Amino acid sequence: MQDIDPLDFQDQLLRGLTHKMNNILSLFHGYLAMITEDQSLDASTLAGLNRIKEGAFSASELMDRVQSLIRPTSIKVREVNLREVLGACQKGFELLASRGVKLSLTCEDNLPPVCADPNRLRTILAEIVSNAVEASPENGLVRIEAKFDTGAAQYAASVRTSPWALITVRNNANPIAPEAMKRVFEPFFTTRQSRSAFGLGLPVALALAKQLGGSLRFEQNGNESVCSLRLPLHQAV
């Protein structure tokens, strides 16, 4: 009997699960949309149905993020201008900000292009920045910085050596307990109580970073949390 690659089996399982769940959720969305249009519903019933609708949308979002953990059949890795990607993402980053949280974005001049899949890179950045914004206090500051980095080989499991590009996302937040720090990349682990906090932001970002031959680290210095994404420069491939 042919041996089954555990990773292939995991990907097949996740693909099958997300496909089935999305089919089920599409029924929820369709029927709830029709039911809530009934003008004869009382306020209490309508409020309950809207809560169910919110839950269905949250479940759909969860399935979309789980799909990000599946290994793609092909990653379209190419030369990517990091300044252009960050500039295109800036508006989206600002929309993520809430409670008066400010965003600061800087990119080192003459930074060479990175080797990446643009779509997956945008997903990584969105997950990291969203995580930083949600963890920030009211009126906090999230700083995003991209620069050239030649000392990253020790952080990556890739056979590639320097040079690298380093993207850091910093924010002020309450200190995380040492026990929790060990689990920040564990799927579905979260220290937040919000119903929208699935605990998938950093795990998804880590999985995608590895697919691109890069690395992701999360550290805490006092009240400052730092997420460091390293990607190989295109000239190093």
C-alpha positions in Angstrom: 0.0 0.0 0.0 1.3 3.4 -0.9 2.4 5.6 2.0 0.4 8.8 2.4 2.3 12.1 3.0 0.9 13.5 6.3 1.0 17.0 4.9 -0.9 16.0 1.7 -3.5 14.2 3.9 -3.8 17.3 6.1 -4.3 19.6 3.0 -6.9 17.2 1.5 -8.7 17.1 4.8 -8.8 20.9 5.1 -9.9 21.4 1.5 -12.7 18.9 2.0 -13.7 20.4 5.3 -13.8 24.0 4.1 -15.7 23.0 0.9 -18.4 21.2 2.9 -18.6 23.9 5.5 -18.9 26.7 2.8 -21.7 24.7 1.1 -23.6 24.5 4.5 -23.0 28.2 5.2 -24.3 29.2 1.8 -27.6 27.7 2.9 -27.6 29.8 6.1 -26.8 33.0 4.2 -29.5 32.3 1.6 -32.4 31.4 3.9 -31.5 34.0 6.5 -31.6 36.7 3.9 -35.1 35.6 2.9 -36.4 35.2 6.4 -35.2 38.5 7.7 -37.0 40.3 4.9 -40.4 39.2 6.5 -41.9 42.5 7.7 -44.2 40.6 10.1 -41.3 39.5 12.4 -41.3 41.0 15.9 -38.2 42.8 17.0 -37.0 40.1 19.4 -37.2 37.4 16.6 -35.5 39.6 14.1 -32.7 40.4 16.6 -32.1 36.7 17.2 -32.0 36.0 13.4 -29.5 38.8 12.9 -27.3 37.3 15.6 -27.4 34.0 13.7 -26.6 35.9 10.5 -23.5 37.5 12.2 -22.4 34.0 13.3 -22.7 32.6 9.8 -20.6 35.4 8.4 -18.0 34.9 11.1 -17.9 31.2 10.3 -17.4 32.0 6.6 -14.5 34.3 7.5 -13.0 31.6 9.6 -13.2 29.1 6.7 -11.5 31.6 4.4 -8.7 32.0 6.9 -8.3 28.2 7.4 -7.9 27.9 3.6 -4.9 30.1 3.8 -3.1 27.4 5.8 -3.5 24.9 2.9 -0.4 24.5 0.8 -1.1 25.9 -2.6 -0.6 23.8 -5.7 1.5 26.6 -7.1 2.8 29.8 -5.6 3.3 32.6 -8.0 6.6 33.8 -6.6 8.2 36.7 -8.5 10.0 40.0 -8.1 7.9 42.2 -5.9 8.5 45.9 -5.1 7.9 46.1 -1.3 7.4 49.8 -1.3 4.6 49.5 -3.8 2.9 46.7 -2.0 3.0 48.5 1.4 1.8 51.7 -0.3 -1.2 49.8 -1.9 -2.0 48.2 1.5 -1.8 51.4 3.5 -5.4 52.4 2.9 -6.5 48.9 4.0 -4.3 49.2 7.1 -6.0 52.4 8.0 -9.4 50.9 7.7 -8.3 48.2 10.2 -7.5 50.8 12.8 -10.0 51.5 15.5 -10.4 53.2 18.8 -8.2 56.1 17.6 -5.2 53.8 16.9 -2.7 55.6 14.6 -0.6 53.9 11.9 3.0 54.9 10.9 4.5 53.4 7.7 8.1 53.8 6.6 10.1 52.0 3.9 13.9 52.3 3.5 15.0 54.1 0.3 16.4 51.9 -2.5 15.2 48.7 -0.9 15.7 45.9 -3.5 12.6 43.9 -4.5 11.7 40.8 -2.5 11.0 37.3 -3.8 7.3 36.7 -3.0 3.8 35.9 -4.1 2.1 39.3 -4.0 -1.3 38.0 -2.9 0.1 35.9 -0.1 2.4 38.8 1.0 -0.6 41.1 1.3 -2.4 38.5 3.4 0.6 38.2 5.7 0.8 41.9 6.2 -2.9 42.3 6.8 -2.9 39.6 9.4 0.1 41.0 11.3 -1.2 44.6 11.2 -4.7 43.6 12.2 -3.3 41.6 15.2 -1.2 44.6 16.2 -4.1 47.0 16.0 -6.4 44.8 18.0 -3.8 44.4 20.7 -3.1 48.1 20.9 -4.6 50.3 23.6 -7.0 53.2 22.8 -5.2 55.9 20.9 -2.2 53.7 20.5 0.4 53.7 17.7 1.3 50.8 15.3 4.6 51.4 13.5 5.3 49.5 10.3 8.9 49.6 9.0 10.6 47.9 6.0 14.3 47.9 5.6 17.3 45.9 4.3 18.6 43.3 6.7 21.7 41.1 6.4 21.6 39.3 9.7 18.5 37.2 9.2 19.9 33.8 8.2 19.9 32.6 11.8 16.1 33.2 12.0 14.9 31.3 8.9 14.6 27.6 8.3 15.4 28.2 4.6 18.6 27.2 3.0 18.9 30.7 1.6 21.3 33.0 3.2 21.4 36.8 3.4 20.4 39.3 2.1 16.9 39.7 3.3 14.2 42.4 3.7 12.9 42.9 7.2 9.4 44.2 7.9 8.7 45.0 11.6 5.3 45.8 13.1 5.5 47.4 16.5 2.7 48.3 18.9 2.3 49.1 22.6 0.3 46.6 24.5 -0.2 45.0 27.9 2.6 42.5 28.6 1.8 38.9 27.6 2.3 36.2 30.2 5.3 33.9 29.4 3.0 30.9 29.1 0.9 32.8 26.5 4.0 33.9 24.6 4.9 30.3 23.9 1.5 29.8 22.2 1.2 32.9 20.0 1.6 30.9 16.9 -0.8 28.1 18.0 -3.9 28.0 15.9 -7.1 29.2 17.7 -5.2 30.4 20.7 -6.0 34.0 21.7 -5.8 36.2 24.8 -8.6 38.4 23.6 -12.3 38.0 24.6 -13.8 39.4 21.4 -16.2 37.1 19.5 -14.3 38.0 16.3 -10.9 36.9 17.8 -10.3 33.5 16.3 -6.6 33.1 17.1 -5.6 32.6 13.5 -3.9 35.8 12.6 -0.3 35.0 13.5 -0.6 31.2 12.7 -1.8 32.1 9.2 0.9 34.7 8.7 3.6 32.2 9.9 2.4 29.5 7.5 2.4 31.9 4.5 5.8 33.3 5.4 7.3 29.8 5.4 5.7 29.1 2.0 7.6 32.1 0.7 10.9 30.9 2.1 10.8 33.5 4.9 10.3 33.6 8.6 8.2 35.3 11.2 9.0 36.0 14.9 7.0 37.6 17.7 8.8 39.2 20.6 8.0 41.4 23.5 10.2 44.1 25.0 8.5 45.5 28.0 5.2 47.0 26.8 6.2 46.8 23.2 5.2 43.9 21.0 7.3 43.3 17.8 6.4 41.1 14.9 9.3 40.6 12.5 8.8 39.3 9.0 11.8 38.4 6.9 11.7 37.7 3.2 14.5 36.9 0.8 15.4 39.6 -1.6 14.9 38.7 -5.2 18.6 39.1 -6.1 19.4 36.4 -3.4 17.3 33.7 -5.1 
